[in-house]
Amino acid sequence: MRPLTAEDIRHSLVNVDDEERHAVVLPGLHETVWEEREFLGWRDPTHPTRGYIVFWRDNSPTGVAVRAAESAMPAGRPAMCSLCHTQQPAPQVSLFVAPKAGKRGQRGDTVGTYLCADLRCSTLIRITPPRSEHLPTPERETGQRAVGIEQRLERFTARVVDD
């Protein structure tokens, strides 16, 4: 992923109004390892249900504000993130909804999906998986998963902006 500035991030958000755009609490951009990310995802530490996802779409940054469900999924069974396709304990996955962009979002229309609760799919796919005869090299698996994340993020965002 190419680096983003605070201004890039704020201007990229397609489904927020100007008041929320200026109130976004940004992550520590100076700590971000951009080349190890498919998107920048973070939760707002001042509002536990708020989160943001920003990525490069058609050579410009595109961001989506999301809201997590207030309650965690019950422990004791697995769940899967719809972006990174990682199966993990249910409390580590959350239902997120994104208001649609424009007038539809102002009317309350939303798009929902299950995502890693911490929005750190890029980190998760870089954890070395166990060796398998079907996936001989972990690097190949990471590259395939990265492409999959980018494609699924593109489709999710298209639903938010109604492309």
Backbone as CSV, one residue per row, in Angstrom:
resi,resn,N_x,N_y,N_z,CA_x,CA_y,CA_z,C_x,C_y,C_z
1,MET,0.850,-1.180,0.000,0.000,0.000,0.000,0.892,1.238,0.000
2,ARG,0.463,2.238,-0.736,1.182,3.507,-0.733,0.819,4.294,0.528
3,PRO,1.757,5.082,1.028,1.492,5.870,2.238,0.346,6.869,2.056
4,LEU,-0.274,7.199,3.177,-1.361,8.177,3.219,-1.037,9.250,4.248
5,THR,-1.479,10.455,3.998,-1.360,11.531,4.979,-2.686,11.654,5.725
6,ALA,-2.676,12.408,6.795,-3.915,12.660,7.533,-4.950,13.323,6.624
7,GLU,-4.506,14.239,5.793,-5.412,14.919,4.870,-5.986,13.933,3.850
8,ASP,-5.130,13.038,3.314,-5.601,12.004,2.382,-6.729,11.190,3.022
9,ILE,-6.506,10.793,4.251,-7.467,9.927,4.941,-8.792,10.652,5.142
10,ARG,-8.734,11.835,5.691,-9.971,12.591,5.955,-10.768,12.846,4.668
11,HIS,-10.086,13.220,3.602,-10.779,13.516,2.345,-11.269,12.255,1.636
12,SER,-10.726,11.108,1.993,-11.092,9.866,1.305,-12.412,9.274,1.784
13,LEU,-12.882,9.667,2.952,-14.052,9.030,3.559,-15.325,9.355,2.778
14,VAL,-15.912,8.326,2.179,-17.041,8.514,1.262,-18.402,8.520,1.948
15,ASN,-18.475,8.060,3.179,-19.784,7.900,3.810,-19.898,8.612,5.158
16,VAL,-19.254,9.765,5.265,-19.372,10.590,6.473,-19.684,12.022,6.062
17,ASP,-20.242,12.783,6.995,-20.463,14.197,6.722,-19.217,14.985,7.151
18,ASP,-19.204,16.259,6.862,-18.033,17.086,7.158,-17.710,17.121,8.647
19,GLU,-18.731,17.149,9.492,-18.506,17.185,10.938,-17.775,15.926,11.406
20,GLU,-18.237,14.757,10.965,-17.569,13.516,11.363,-16.183,13.423,10.738
21,ARG,-16.030,13.872,9.506,-14.735,13.826,8.810,-13.661,14.533,9.635
22,HIS,-13.990,15.686,10.191,-13.017,16.453,10.966,-12.822,15.899,12.371
23,ALA,-13.766,15.086,12.854,-13.667,14.511,14.194,-12.972,13.149,14.226
24,VAL,-12.640,12.597,13.068,-12.007,11.277,13.016,-10.701,11.286,13.806
25,VAL,-10.570,10.320,14.715,-9.328,10.131,15.456,-8.455,9.206,14.609
26,LEU,-7.338,9.731,14.134,-6.467,8.985,13.229,-5.503,8.082,14.005
27,PRO,-5.076,6.994,13.355,-4.078,6.128,13.993,-2.692,6.766,13.885
28,GLY,-1.706,6.171,14.531,-0.328,6.655,14.458,0.277,6.359,13.098
29,LEU,0.168,7.287,12.174,0.638,7.063,10.811,2.149,6.879,10.741
30,HIS,2.877,7.499,11.649,4.337,7.372,11.649,4.780,5.951,12.017
31,GLU,3.902,5.166,12.608,4.219,3.786,13.002,3.787,2.768,11.954
32,THR,3.159,3.204,10.906,2.574,2.302,9.918,3.629,1.785,8.939
33,VAL,3.676,0.466,8.775,4.553,-0.164,7.785,3.691,-0.348,6.536
34,TRP,3.714,0.643,5.669,2.803,0.703,4.534,2.954,-0.472,3.585
35,GLU,4.177,-0.922,3.354,4.390,-2.003,2.390,3.869,-3.347,2.879
36,GLU,3.435,-3.424,4.120,2.870,-4.665,4.658,1.364,-4.534,4.900
37,ARG,0.712,-3.723,4.094,-0.727,-3.508,4.235,-1.414,-3.498,2.878
38,GLU,-2.632,-4.000,2.874,-3.507,-3.878,1.713,-4.456,-2.709,1.932
39,PHE,-4.689,-2.373,3.187,-5.527,-1.238,3.565,-5.134,-0.792,4.956
40,LEU,-5.523,0.415,5.312,-5.331,0.929,6.657,-6.664,0.785,7.372
41,GLY,-6.682,-0.011,8.422,-7.905,-0.201,9.195,-7.629,0.056,10.660
42,TRP,-8.532,0.771,11.331,-8.344,1.034,12.755,-9.670,1.314,13.418
43,ARG,-9.684,1.129,14.738,-10.851,1.453,15.563,-10.563,2.758,16.296
44,ASP,-11.589,3.558,16.487,-11.476,4.833,17.186,-11.417,4.553,18.691
45,PRO,-10.317,4.895,19.362,-10.211,4.601,20.794,-11.182,5.408,21.657
46,THR,-11.741,6.495,21.122,-12.674,7.308,21.897,-14.129,6.886,21.709
47,HIS,-14.401,6.096,20.680,-15.744,5.579,20.403,-15.583,4.107,20.018
48,PRO,-15.755,3.194,20.952,-15.422,1.784,20.730,-16.098,1.106,19.543
49,THR,-17.227,1.609,19.086,-17.881,0.945,17.955,-17.466,1.517,16.602
50,ARG,-16.762,2.651,16.585,-16.363,3.286,15.335,-15.069,2.701,14.787
51,GLY,-15.042,2.535,13.468,-13.832,2.088,12.800,-13.759,2.689,11.407
52,TYR,-12.594,2.556,10.804,-12.373,3.127,9.484,-11.477,2.206,8.667
53,ILE,-11.741,2.167,7.382,-10.939,1.392,6.439,-10.617,2.322,5.270
54,VAL,-9.322,2.443,4.940,-8.897,3.293,3.830,-7.938,2.485,2.950
55,PHE,-8.142,2.569,1.648,-7.272,1.863,0.710,-7.195,2.655,-0.584
56,TRP,-6.269,2.254,-1.444,-6.116,2.904,-2.742,-7.058,2.239,-3.730
57,ARG,-7.921,3.034,-4.335,-8.898,2.543,-5.312,-8.782,3.437,-6.545
58,ASP,-8.458,2.843,-7.674,-8.298,3.621,-8.913,-7.360,4.810,-8.724
59,ASN,-6.225,4.574,-8.106,-5.176,5.579,-7.908,-5.542,6.736,-6.992
60,SER,-6.581,6.575,-6.195,-6.872,7.593,-5.194,-7.336,6.897,-3.918
61,PRO,-7.056,7.508,-2.768,-7.479,6.878,-1.521,-8.995,6.929,-1.369
62,THR,-9.552,5.816,-0.909,-10.981,5.709,-0.654,-11.155,5.159,0.750
63,GLY,-11.978,5.821,1.539,-12.190,5.407,2.914,-13.655,5.167,3.214
64,VAL,-13.892,4.226,4.131,-15.240,3.876,4.545,-15.289,3.866,6.071
65,ALA,-16.243,4.571,6.632,-16.484,4.520,8.067,-17.393,3.329,8.345
66,VAL,-17.072,2.571,9.389,-17.870,1.407,9.770,-18.194,1.481,11.255
67,ARG,-19.246,0.788,11.633,-19.629,0.693,13.051,-19.734,-0.775,13.415
68,ALA,-19.106,-1.118,14.539,-19.135,-2.503,15.016,-20.365,-2.727,15.884
69,ALA,-20.833,-3.952,15.890,-21.926,-4.324,16.796,-21.456,-4.082,18.232
70,GLU,-22.376,-3.700,19.086,-22.008,-3.406,20.466,-21.715,-4.653,21.280
71,SER,-22.247,-5.777,20.870,-21.981,-7.017,21.607,-21.128,-7.949,20.763
72,ALA,-20.257,-8.698,21.445,-19.381,-9.647,20.761,-20.144,-10.919,20.439
73,MET,-19.683,-11.620,19.436,-20.281,-12.919,19.124,-19.916,-13.881,20.254
74,PRO,-20.777,-14.859,20.519,-20.515,-15.763,21.644,-19.253,-16.602,21.436
75,ALA,-18.507,-16.762,22.520,-17.296,-17.579,22.483,-17.672,-19.049,22.318
76,GLY,-16.683,-19.849,21.979,-16.907,-21.277,21.897,-17.143,-21.808,20.506
77,ARG,-17.192,-20.917,19.542,-17.330,-21.385,18.163,-16.523,-20.458,17.254
78,PRO,-16.136,-20.955,16.088,-15.326,-20.125,15.199,-16.185,-19.175,14.359
79,ALA,-15.531,-18.150,13.830,-16.158,-17.210,12.902,-15.105,-16.850,11.861
80,MET,-15.557,-16.281,10.748,-14.614,-15.945,9.693,-14.817,-14.507,9.228
81,CYS,-13.704,-13.809,9.070,-13.696,-12.456,8.527,-13.984,-12.539,7.033
82,SER,-14.852,-11.680,6.542,-15.200,-11.713,5.124,-14.139,-11.061,4.234
83,LEU,-13.173,-10.346,4.817,-12.093,-9.766,4.009,-10.900,-10.711,3.888
84,CYS,-10.346,-11.140,5.027,-9.126,-11.956,4.970,-9.415,-13.454,4.958
85,HIS,-10.661,-13.815,5.150,-11.073,-15.226,5.158,-10.296,-16.049,6.180
86,THR,-10.006,-15.436,7.328,-9.332,-16.132,8.408,-10.371,-16.602,9.410
87,GLN,-10.346,-17.900,9.703,-11.233,-18.444,10.728,-10.537,-18.264,12.071
88,GLN,-11.276,-17.751,13.043,-10.728,-17.474,14.365,-11.840,-17.536,15.401
89,PRO,-11.499,-17.459,16.688,-12.547,-17.480,17.706,-13.567,-16.358,17.463
90,ALA,-14.829,-16.668,17.644,-15.910,-15.725,17.327,-15.742,-14.332,17.939
91,PRO,-15.295,-14.186,19.186,-15.156,-12.827,19.722,-14.125,-11.957,18.999
92,GLN,-13.281,-12.564,18.152,-12.289,-11.789,17.407,-12.817,-11.326,16.049
93,VAL,-14.075,-11.630,15.770,-14.748,-11.196,14.549,-15.990,-10.434,14.989
94,SER,-16.311,-9.371,14.271,-17.475,-8.563,14.644,-18.291,-8.222,13.403
95,LEU,-19.577,-8.068,13.602,-20.435,-7.548,12.546,-20.207,-6.047,12.475
96,PHE,-19.881,-5.556,11.284,-19.709,-4.126,11.051,-20.735,-3.685,10.022
97,VAL,-21.254,-2.474,10.192,-22.123,-1.883,9.188,-21.513,-0.559,8.745
98,ALA,-21.678,-0.281,7.472,-21.204,0.981,6.899,-22.409,1.709,6.337
99,PRO,-22.611,2.951,6.747,-23.674,3.722,6.120,-23.372,3.875,4.634
100,LYS,-24.401,3.797,3.806,-24.190,4.028,2.373,-23.819,5.491,2.168
101,ALA,-23.121,5.752,1.097,-22.728,7.116,0.772,-23.942,7.904,0.273
102,GLY,-23.896,9.200,0.470,-24.914,10.087,-0.092,-26.265,10.026,0.592
103,LYS,-27.304,10.293,-0.208,-28.668,10.384,0.327,-29.162,9.074,0.920
104,ARG,-28.756,7.962,0.334,-29.195,6.667,0.869,-28.662,6.472,2.289
105,GLY,-27.428,6.874,2.535,-26.868,6.780,3.875,-27.553,7.735,4.841
106,GLN,-27.917,8.901,4.357,-28.623,9.868,5.202,-29.996,9.331,5.598
107,ARG,-30.586,8.472,4.751,-31.876,7.843,5.079,-31.712,6.651,6.014
108,GLY,-30.465,6.236,6.256,-30.222,5.126,7.162,-29.876,3.809,6.487
109,ASP,-29.718,3.781,5.168,-29.336,2.550,4.470,-27.896,2.189,4.813
110,THR,-27.655,0.918,5.066,-26.323,0.452,5.432,-25.964,-0.825,4.682
111,VAL,-24.686,-1.158,4.715,-24.157,-2.402,4.181,-23.425,-3.071,5.343
112,GLY,-23.669,-4.357,5.559,-23.035,-5.046,6.672,-22.139,-6.185,6.227
113,THR,-21.152,-6.490,7.068,-20.259,-7.620,6.816,-19.529,-7.974,8.105
114,TYR,-18.993,-9.186,8.158,-18.197,-9.630,9.302,-16.727,-9.384,9.011
115,LEU,-16.054,-8.699,9.956,-14.637,-8.348,9.788,-13.872,-8.678,11.062
116,CYS,-12.552,-8.783,10.939,-11.711,-8.912,12.122,-12.042,-7.736,13.045
117,ALA,-12.286,-8.007,14.310,-12.734,-6.967,15.230,-11.742,-5.815,15.339
118,ASP,-10.447,-6.094,15.177,-9.445,-5.028,15.280,-9.104,-4.400,13.925
119,LEU,-9.732,-4.879,12.846,-9.525,-4.371,11.491,-8.062,-4.475,11.038
120,ARG,-7.379,-5.520,11.490,-5.961,-5.697,11.161,-5.718,-6.940,10.315
121,CYS,-6.523,-7.123,9.316,-6.397,-8.284,8.422,-5.011,-8.367,7.795
122,SER,-4.428,-7.222,7.436,-3.117,-7.219,6.790,-2.051,-7.854,7.668
123,THR,-2.137,-7.653,8.964,-1.192,-8.277,9.887,-1.471,-9.762,9.990
124,LEU,-2.723,-10.116,10.088,-3.114,-11.512,10.280,-2.675,-12.399,9.124
125,ILE,-2.784,-11.927,7.893,-2.414,-12.780,6.758,-0.907,-12.955,6.634
126,ARG,-0.144,-12.168,7.363,1.314,-12.286,7.304,1.886,-13.186,8.386
127,ILE,1.039,-13.739,9.219,1.492,-14.738,10.194,1.731,-16.020,9.416
128,THR,2.908,-16.597,9.569,3.284,-17.768,8.781,2.350,-18.934,9.074
129,PRO,1.654,-19.419,8.033,0.757,-20.562,8.234,1.555,-21.861,8.314
130,PRO,0.947,-22.903,8.857,1.650,-24.185,8.885,1.891,-24.683,7.458
131,ARG,2.979,-25.441,7.288,3.288,-26.001,5.966,2.183,-26.945,5.528
132,SER,1.931,-26.943,4.217,0.900,-27.793,3.641,1.338,-28.231,2.263
133,GLU,0.983,-29.439,1.873,1.334,-29.890,0.522,0.569,-29.105,-0.533
134,HIS,-0.564,-28.517,-0.154,-1.367,-27.746,-1.105,-0.840,-26.320,-1.277
135,LEU,-0.198,-25.792,-0.260,0.394,-24.455,-0.310,1.849,-24.578,0.117
136,PRO,2.735,-24.875,-0.820,4.110,-25.177,-0.462,4.907,-24.019,0.134
137,THR,4.590,-22.771,-0.203,5.359,-21.658,0.348,4.431,-20.657,1.023
138,PRO,4.757,-20.291,2.257,3.923,-19.297,2.957,3.825,-17.973,2.206
139,GLU,4.886,-17.583,1.485,4.857,-16.315,0.752,3.775,-16.343,-0.329
140,ARG,3.634,-17.482,-0.986,2.599,-17.609,-2.021,1.216,-17.443,-1.409
141,GLU,1.005,-18.084,-0.268,-0.284,-17.964,0.410,-0.555,-16.509,0.785
142,THR,0.435,-15.810,1.349,0.241,-14.412,1.740,-0.119,-13.564,0.526
143,GLY,0.568,-13.754,-0.582,0.275,-12.986,-1.790,-1.124,-13.238,-2.310
144,GLN,-1.554,-14.496,-2.299,-2.905,-14.829,-2.751,-3.947,-14.223,-1.814
145,ARG,-3.697,-14.296,-0.528,-4.644,-13.727,0.435,-4.711,-12.213,0.314
146,ALA,-3.571,-11.569,0.037,-3.549,-10.113,-0.134,-4.398,-9.701,-1.328
147,VAL,-4.265,-10.412,-2.433,-5.075,-10.115,-3.614,-6.553,-10.321,-3.290
148,GLY,-6.869,-11.378,-2.570,-8.257,-11.636,-2.186,-8.833,-10.527,-1.324
149,ILE,-8.050,-10.040,-0.365,-8.504,-8.927,0.480,-8.822,-7.714,-0.391
150,GLU,-7.918,-7.390,-1.298,-8.118,-6.216,-2.147,-9.387,-6.349,-2.992
151,GLN,-9.633,-7.521,-3.538,-10.826,-7.734,-4.356,-12.096,-7.639,-3.512
152,ARG,-12.093,-8.257,-2.345,-13.289,-8.220,-1.493,-13.526,-6.824,-0.928
153,LEU,-12.466,-6.087,-0.629,-12.607,-4.712,-0.151,-13.179,-3.822,-1.251
154,GLU,-12.750,-4.045,-2.470,-13.292,-3.307,-3.616,-14.795,-3.558,-3.756
155,ARG,-15.213,-4.816,-3.646,-16.641,-5.144,-3.778,-17.462,-4.550,-2.628
156,PHE,-16.935,-4.616,-1.405,-17.635,-4.041,-0.258,-17.814,-2.543,-0.452
157,THR,-16.741,-1.860,-0.845,-16.796,-0.409,-1.038,-17.752,-0.039,-2.168
158,ALA,-17.771,-0.827,-3.214,-18.708,-0.564,-4.320,-20.152,-0.628,-3.823
159,ARG,-20.440,-1.534,-2.892,-21.790,-1.594,-2.318,-22.100,-0.367,-1.485
160,VAL,-21.085,0.177,-0.804,-21.283,1.388,0.023,-21.546,2.595,-0.863
161,VAL,-20.792,2.737,-1.945,-20.952,3.918,-2.810,-21.928,3.671,-3.954
162,ASP,-22.461,2.449,-4.040,-23.433,2.094,-5.067,-22.864,2.242,-6.477
163,ASP,-21.637,1.785,-6.661,-21.042,1.802,-8.018,-21.729,0.801,-8.909
